[in-house]
Every structure is written in structure tokens, then in C-alpha cells.
């Protein structure tokens, strides 16, 4: 049995076989706990089930099914009616690790599959990155869903013990080797100070907030740029004033140098080398993806 983290759904996995017992298949009985009468939906998979996992705080679930070292990974949703969303074929996988915030999942091949980690976006159904942490024994998300760790524990292997830290997009942030390393645990995240309604409001209006924050960032960058420009102008002005002061002093001391019979006291522009330096600053970069399809 598999409970969804919010307690909205319950999955009961039932293994069946034909009367001759030569063919086996699996039924998933999916209970909608929050709905009146707790309705049940059934999903039949006529292949070996390797792993099953609910999306936390969401409606999706994923399962690994098939024979051999490269089975398929399928995604379904319970939103509305039970619906198949996507099947990723021939993956080196035997474990599924959802982000605690939902939306993203790691399709992992642990133990005999040598620690292949595929960071998958289950919103847009695309692979973000693929990494390999040889002999990985455990994968742990941090409570925020922003970071994830892979561990090689001394309990199972006596070599290459340590851990890797990644961003949720699969970018390797840190690689640590440590003798006799046993376990890594993330500190629990304190309860949010925002109400559920406020969190829902923010998620629904995230594009407006992103636009507002982008404008604020642009304003701050402009302020920083103006400060740098004012500083450069101040330094240039101070330099020009110093040059003018030194030129006046030079002219005032001309008679003194003449009286001292200094032979090289002659103004000659050839003694000066004038250079001009240009400084270019990149103000903004925009990436536009054009779908050729």
C-alpha cells in the first residue's frame, strides 16, 4: 500500500495471475480518500512493477515497469479522472525520488545500476540533467525541494564513501569523499509563516511576482550602474583638477628653472604618450527559444 503525502489518495498494489499461473500482472486500486464514498479507480499493468511513488502535494504518480535492466517510466495524474500523461522508455532506473514540493523527480538507477541519476521535470516532461554517482546507496531531497544529495554509505560499500550535493536541476554543487561515511540527513524545514491560502495565491500569481521582482532587480542594477558612473566621473574630475594644478605649478616655476639653467626645461609634446581606453558593460541578456516545430 502507498499513501500520498497529503493523505488525499491511497494506492493498493494487487498482484494477480492467470489460472495456469504462467502469466502475472498487476492491478493498482486507487482510492480517492477526500471524495464522498471514497471512489476507486483501477489501473492494470501487464508488466513487472519495479517501483511506485506518489507526487507530494500533487495529483501525479510515477511507476517503473518492464523487464530487463532498462524498463519504462510512466506518469499518471488523478486530477479529474485517472489519466496517463507520459511514458519514458528504456531508462536505467529502479528507484523514484520525488521532490518534497512536487513537480520534479529523480529517476535513479541504484545498486547494480551504478548510481545513474536523471533529474526530470514532471511539469513539462523533460530531462534537465543526467549525473552518475558511482555506487550510490541513497538519495535524499532537502525539505525545500531546492537541493538533493546522493550518498555512498559505508554500511553497503567500503570504497568511495561520501556524498554529492546537487541543485534540483541536476547541477553538481559539491563532491565530498570521506572515509567510513555512513549517513546524511537534512535538517527539517520549520513550518511556513504563510497560510495555505496565501501560498496558493502566490503560486497562482507567480508570473506577476516574477515580473515585479525583475523590475526591482533592474532598478537596483540601474542604481548600482549610476553609482559606478558617478564614482568614475568623480575620479576623472579629481584627476583633471590635479593635472590643472600641476600645470599651473609648472608654469609658475618656469622662471625658477630658467634661473637655475635647467637645459631640458622645454615643452615638447613628444614626451607624452596619450592612450584612450574604452570600457563596455553588458546591461541585459535575453534568451529566446524558438520552437521549430
N, C-alpha and C positions, 0 to 999 in steps of 0.2 A: 504494500500500500504506500502511496505517495501523497502527502498533504502539500497543498500550495501554501506558501509562507503566510499569507493573509487569512488562511482558512476559508477561502471562497470556494475552492474546488478540492475534491478528493479523487485520486486515481487508484483503481484496484486492477492490478495486472493478473489476468487469468490465463494460465497455460492449458491448452486443450490438445487433444489428439484424435485422430480418426479411430474407428472401431478396430482396425487392423494394427493400430499403434505405429504405423510406418511413417505417418505424416503428423507433424506437430505444428501448431500455430498459436498465436497469442491474441487474446481479446483484452482491450483496455475498456473498463467500465468507468465512465467519467461522471461524477456526481456534482451537481450544482447546488452546493450547500445553502447558499443565501436565498435561493428562489423557493417559492411556495411548492410544497410537496416534494422537494429535492429531486427534480427530474434527472434522469440518467441518459447519457448518450454512449454509444458503443463504437469502438474503432477496432477493426480486425487487421492484423498484420501477419501475413503468411511467410514470415521470415524470422530468424533468430533475433531476439532483442538483446542488445549489448548494454544499453544504458537509457535511462529516462530521467528527465528533470523539468520541473515547473519553472517558469519565469517568476521571480519575486516581484510583487507589487504589479502584476500584469495579468494578461489573459493567455499568453502563449505557453506552449511546452515543446520540448525537443526530445527526440529519441534517436538512438543509433541502432540501425537494424541491417542485417545481412550476414553473409558468410565470408570467411577469409579475413586476411589482415587489413583490407581496405573496404569497410562497409559504407553504407549511405547514412546521411544525417538528414532527418526531416523535421520541419517546423509546422505546428498547427496552432490554431487560436480557438478559444472558447467564447470569444466576443460575438454576441449574436448567436449564431449556430456554429457547431463544430465545423471547422474549415481547414483544409490543407493549404499551407502558404508556400512552402519551398522545400525542395529536396536537393541536397548537395551530394553528389555521387563520388564514390571511391575516395574516402577520407581515411587517413591513418589515425584512427580515433577509437578510444574505448572508454572515455570519460567526458562528462559535460559539466562545465562550471559557469553558472550564470552570475552576472554582476548583481550584487545585493540591491541595486537600484533598478534592475531590469534593463532591457534594451540591448545589452551586449553580452556575449558569451564566449567562453574559451572552449574550443573543440580540441581535446587533448588526447594524445597517444602516450600513455604512461607504461611503466614497467617494460614489457617486451617490445614496445614500440619506441623506446629510446628517448622519450620526452619531447615529442613534437607538439608545439602549441600554436594553434591557429586562432587569432583574435578576430572574432566575427561580429559584424554589425547586424543584429537581428531586426533592426528597424528598416534599413534599406537593403538588407540581404546581400552583403558584400564583405569580402575578406579585407581587413585593414592591414594585417601583418601576419607573418609566419616566423616563429622562432623555434630553436631547438636547444633544450637544456638537458644534456645527456644524463640519463639515469634519474630523471625527476621522479620523486615519490609522492609529492603533494603540491597542490595549487591552492592558494588562499587569496581571496579578494579582501581589500580593506573595506570597512563598513561604508565609506563614501562612494565606492564604485569607481574611484579615480585611479587607484593603483592596484597592482596584483603581484603576488610573489610566487615563485616556483622554488621548491626545496628538494635537496638531495640529503636524506636523513641517514645518519649513521646506524639507525635501527635496521635498515634494509641493505645498505651498501657501505662498505668500509673505504671507498675511494671517492674522490671528487665531492666531498661533503661541503655544503654551503648553500647559498641561496642567490637568486636573481630577483631584482625588482624591475617592474615594467610600468609604463603608463597604461591606461585602459585601451589605448590604440595599439599597443604592442611595441612601443619604443623601449629598448633596454636602457634603464637608468643606472643600474648598479649591479656589479657581479662580485660576489664575496665568496672566497674559499676559506673554510675554517675546519680544522681537524676536529673530528668527533662532534660534528654539529648534529643535534637531534631534532629540534623543532623551532618553528617560527609561528608566532601568533600576533595578530593585530589587536591593538587596544580598541575596546568597544567605543562606538561613537555616542556621545551624550545625546539625549533626546532633543529634538529641534524645538526652538522657541517659537516657531511659526505654527499656526493651526493648520489642520488638513485643508481647510477651505482656502487659506492663504497660499499654501504650497500649490494647490490645484490652479489657483488664479495665476500664479507666476508661470507655471508650466504652460498654461493656455495662452499666455501673453508674452512668451519668452522672446519672440521676434521684436516686439515693441521695446522690451527692456534692453535687448541687444542693440537696437538702433540708438536708444538713449545713451547707453554706456559707450557706444562707438563715438557718438558726438562729444561726450565728455572727454574721452581719450584724445580725440582730435583737438579739442580746445586746450587740453593740458600740453599736448605736443607743440601747439602753436605758441603757448605761453613760454615753454622752455626754449623754443626757437627764438622768440623775441628777446629773452634774457641773454642768450648766447650772442645774438646780433648786437644788443646794446653793450655787452661786455667787449666785443671786438671793436665797436665804434669808440668806446671809451679808451681802449688801449691804443687805437690808432691816433685818436686826438691827443692823448698824452705824449705819444711818440713824436707827433708833428710839432707840438709845443716845445718839446725838448730840443728837437732839431733847430727850430727857430731861435731858441735861447742860445744854443751853441753857435749858431751863425752870427748872432749879434755879438757874442763874446769874441768870436774870431775877428770880426771887423773892428771892434774896439781895441783889440790888442795888436792891430796891424802896425801902428807907429812904433810900438814897443819892439816888435820883431825887426822892424827896419833899423831901429837904433842899435839893436844887438847884432845887426848884419847877418841875419839868418839867410843863407843863399837860396834855400828851397822854398821860400815864402812866396810862391806864385800859384795863383788859382789856375788849375788845369783839370778840365772835366774828364780827361783820360785817366785820372787817378781813381775815378769812381766806376763801380760796376752796378748797373741798375737791373734788378730782376723783378719779374711780375709773377705772382702765384695765384692760381685760381683754385677755389675750394667748392666742390659740388656736393650737395646734400640730397639724398633720396627722401622725398617727402611722403610718398604713399605708394603702395603696391597693391594692385587688384588682380586676382586670378579669376578668369572667366573660363568655365569648362563648356565647350560646345559639343553637344551630343550629335554625332554624325548620323545616328540612326534617324 
